[in-house]
C-alpha cells in the first residue's frame, strides 16, 4: 500500500470516525482504524465498536492499493498535529506503515485487514432501501434521541423508535421517551415508498447521524437502508452502520395530548429560555429542581423556592388561557426541549393536574415535545 492524501482530508476522515474507535478495548483490533486504498483513487477509513461502524471515503493518489489496520488514537493525534495544507504519504514498509509529511516521519505498527470486523459487508441484504431529505432525517434523529433513556435495564427505551404509524402511512415517525418526557417527529416518505419498518435505533447512532448530516444543504438526499438487525445511512463521503436494539417499544401515542387543551400559553422561545434559566438557578441544588408556572392572562409567571430560603419570581410575556392555573415542572427538562426547537414562538398546553404538558413551536410543526409535570399546588 502506498498513497498520498491532503492532511485536511485525512484529518476530516479521522475526526468523523473517532467516536466509534476504541482506546482501551480488550479486543486490540477495535482500537484500530482500517485503511483501505482501492484502485479507484479512494481511501476508505473505517472504525467500529461492534455496535456501530463509520466509514469515510476520501480521494487520494494511490500508487499501490492495499488494506491494513493502524492504531486509531495514534493516527488521530499525529494527523491532528500536522500542519494544515500538508501532503501526507502512507507507505507500507514491512511490519510498519510509514506516515510522512514534510519533515515529520512516523512508523506505525499494523494488524491484518482480515481481522477487522465488518457490520455490513458488501453482500449484506437490505429489505428496505430509499432516499430521504438529509436535513429532515437529521432533525428526526436530533429531536427524538435527546429523550432516550440511559438506564440499561430498560434497554428498549435507550433508543429512538422509528416506524410508519398505521394511522399515517405516508410518513416516518421517530419517538424517544424516558418516562418523564417524550419527543416525537415525522417526516414525509417519498411518493410510492413502502411503509418504514418498526425498529429501535440506538441513541448514540441517532447522534452520529445527526452530526454527519449537520451541514447538509436544503435539497441534499441521504440513502437509508434497513433490515431486521441493521440500519445503514449513506451521505456524500460518509456511511454509518448500526445494530438495532432488540426489544419491543412500549406504546406511547396515548401520552400525546391532542392540540387545544384548556390551559395554554404562547410565548417567545428565546425570552423563555433566558427567564427560565434564571429562575432555575434558585431551584438548583434540590432533588426536584421544581419551577412553578402560573398562567396569568398576558404573562406566564415563574416562581421557585430553595430549601435554604432563596426565592425567585419572574415571568415572560405570553398569551394565556386558564387564568390563575398553576403547575410545577422540571426546569431542566423544559429547557432541553426549548433548546431543541428552532422557532420564534412556542405553545405550551396542558389539560389539568398531572396530565402531560405538550410543547410545540412554529419552526418545526411536525415535532411534538411532551414533559410530565410535578403536579398542581
TANOR-V813958 format. One record per residue. N is the residue number from 1. PHI is phi in whole degrees, -180 to 180 (999 if undefined). Layout:
{{N:PHI} {N:PHI}}
This chain:
{{1:999} {2:-152} {3:-156} {4:-130} {5:-144} {6:-59} {7:-56} {8:-64} {9:-68} {10:-67} {11:-64} {12:-64} {13:-66} {14:-64} {15:-67} {16:-69} {17:-94} {18:-63} {19:-68} {20:-109} {21:-93} {22:-76} {23:-122} {24:-130} {25:-65} {26:-72} {27:-99} {28:-54} {29:-63} {30:-75} {31:-88} {32:-112} {33:-113} {34:-84} {35:-102} {36:-126} {37:-99} {38:-95} {39:-85} {40:-104} {41:76} {42:-127} {43:-105} {44:-103} {45:-112} {46:-127} {47:-127} {48:-152} {49:-122} {50:77} {51:-104} {52:-134} {53:-137} {54:-126} {55:-123} {56:-120} {57:-108} {58:-134} {59:-72} {60:-153} {61:-88} {62:-104} {63:-90} {64:-145} {65:-64} {66:169} {67:-140} {68:-150} {69:-105} {70:-119} {71:-59} {72:-68} {73:-64} {74:-67} {75:-59} {76:-63} {77:-65} {78:-67} {79:-65} {80:-61} {81:-85} {82:-74} {83:-63} {84:-64} {85:87} {86:-73} {87:-97} {88:-110} {89:-110} {90:-116} {91:-142} {92:-73} {93:-137} {94:64} {95:-81} {96:-130} {97:-115} {98:-82} {99:-113} {100:-126} {101:-148} {102:63} {103:-85} {104:-85} {105:-142} {106:-130} {107:-116} {108:-108} {109:-70} {110:-145} {111:-118} {112:-64} {113:-63} {114:-65} {115:-82} {116:-82} {117:-75} {118:-124} {119:-80} {120:-141} {121:-60} {122:-61} {123:-88} {124:-62} {125:-92} {126:-111} {127:-81} {128:-136} {129:-151} {130:-156} {131:-113} {132:-131} {133:-66} {134:-66} {135:-64} {136:-65} {137:-67} {138:-61} {139:-68} {140:-59} {141:-71} {142:-65} {143:-68} {144:-83} {145:-72} {146:-64} {147:-97} {148:-67} {149:-77} {150:-120} {151:-92} {152:-64} {153:-67} {154:-110} {155:-60} {156:-68} {157:-97} {158:-88} {159:-146} {160:-104} {161:-92} {162:-103} {163:-175} {164:-100} {165:-68} {166:-63} {167:-85} {168:-148} {169:-70} {170:-97} {171:-136} {172:-108} {173:-112} {174:-120} {175:-133} {176:-123} {177:-153} {178:-123} {179:96} {180:-107} {181:-153} {182:-150} {183:-134} {184:-142} {185:-149} {186:-127} {187:-131} {188:-76} {189:-79} {190:-59} {191:-59} {192:86} {193:-73} {194:-71} {195:-59} {196:-78} {197:-70} {198:-75} {199:-155} {200:-112} {201:-94} {202:-57} {203:-60} {204:-62} {205:-67} {206:-60} {207:-64} {208:-63} {209:-63} {210:-60} {211:-68} {212:-65} {213:-100} {214:-61} {215:-100} {216:-66} {217:-77} {218:-59} {219:-104} {220:-68} {221:-110} {222:-129} {223:-88} {224:-122} {225:-126} {226:-152} {227:-139} {228:-70} {229:-131} {230:-140} {231:-133} {232:-126} {233:-125} {234:-115} {235:-143} {236:52} {237:-94} {238:-119} {239:-125} {240:-114} {241:-127} {242:-141} {243:-73} {244:-95} {245:-81} {246:-88} {247:173} {248:-108} {249:-76} {250:-70} {251:-65} {252:-127} {253:-58} {254:-70} {255:-82} {256:-89} {257:-67} {258:-73} {259:-61} {260:90} {261:-71} {262:-67} {263:-103} {264:-141} {265:-139} {266:-116} {267:-147} {268:-81} {269:-62} {270:-62} {271:-66} {272:-67} {273:-60} {274:-65} {275:-69} {276:-66} {277:-64} {278:-66} {279:-66} {280:-61} {281:-59} {282:-76} {283:-78} {284:-65} {285:96} {286:-105} {287:-68} {288:-106} {289:57} {290:-74} {291:-122} {292:-98} {293:-109} {294:-121} {295:-81} {296:-127} {297:66} {298:-101} {299:-145} {300:-101} {301:-81} {302:-126} {303:-144} {304:-152} {305:-130} {306:-112} {307:-64} {308:-87} {309:104} {310:-69} {311:-137} {312:-136} {313:-141} {314:-150} {315:179} {316:-130} {317:-66} {318:-157} {319:-98} {320:-115} {321:-113} {322:90} {323:-57} {324:90} {325:-68} {326:-130} {327:-145} {328:-98} {329:-148} {330:-83} {331:-62} {332:-63} {333:-68} {334:-61} {335:-64} {336:-60} {337:-66} {338:-61} {339:-74} {340:-81} {341:-82} {342:-126} {343:-77} {344:-81} {345:-114} {346:-129} {347:-113} {348:-115} {349:-132} {350:-154} {351:-76} {352:-176} {353:52} {354:-101} {355:-70} {356:-61} {357:-95} {358:-109} {359:-123} {360:-151} {361:-121} {362:-89} {363:-92} {364:-131} {365:-66} {366:-81} {367:-99} {368:-127} {369:-120} {370:-123} {371:-131} {372:-81} {373:-81} {374:-90} {375:124} {376:-110} {377:-100}}
